Amino acid sequence: MQLIQLTELEAVEPCPYLPGREKQYEYFLAMGVSAAELSRLLAQGWRKFGPYYFRVACPGCRLCLPLRVDVNNFTPSRSQRRLLRKSAAVSFRFGPLRPDEAVYDLYRRHSLIRFGIETDREAFHNLFYLSSCPALQSELYLNDRLVGVGFLDRGADALSSVYFSYDPDDALLQPGTLSILAEIEHARRLGLPWYYLGYHVPGSPKMAYKNHFRPRQQFDWSRQCWQTLTSAPGDHPAVGVPGNCAP
């Protein structure tokens, strides 16, 4: 791993997930991160975009909780199985990062309509194609039409979801849920035991979709370890198995 910048703290800003709270990240810049190094960083609660690696360091708050799915023991829920049966015309393709104008247009439209954010091509490239570690791309097709694109990092023992965007006109397909199911299955095919979902924030509607993939583990910031969840994380802190603190 080639460190470009040592760990620093960002400025404190209003939290985008919970009103009345503040957000602050610690971060560093790096290139040439190996699969083994990435797995170690993910297991310590780090996330990334391009060469920018970050984790929460919010003043007086640790409600952003890293989640990872137990791939080998994951079973789709009843509603997820029903969604899969209804999605016979949907297919996923996995491969190397592949910059493409159609991918950028889909991402730009998704960000603009859903979040009111306009992203230029250079920023888009730096976020997803300035790859600092092993990475891949997933593409969701409805018949032969591209309707979703995901960006993933590959560690020695895990796939990590970086971002997934989709055509807002196809929201009724539940492409976000379909992408997670497909990526968990891809991790299983690759023989990887973990699938990282990123941060979950109890009480934030933006993160509610992450409640529905089990079994999974939650990172305990205070103990710096992972706990298997015995209840779904929702508006109240989830309960970990007492004494079950995995590295």
Secondary structure, 3 states (H helix, E strand, C coil): CEEEEEEEECCCEECCCCCCCEECEEEEEEECCCHHHHHHHHHCCCEEECCEEEEECCCCCCCCEEEEEEHHHCCCCHHHHHHHHHCCCEEEEEECCCCCHHHHHHHHHHHHHHHCCCCCHHHHHHHHCCCCCCEEEEEEEECCEEEEEEEEEECCCEEEEEEEEECHHHHHHCHHHHHHHHHHHHHHHCCCCEEEEEEECCCCHHHHHHHHCCCEEEEECCCCEEEEECCCCCCCCCCECCCCCEC
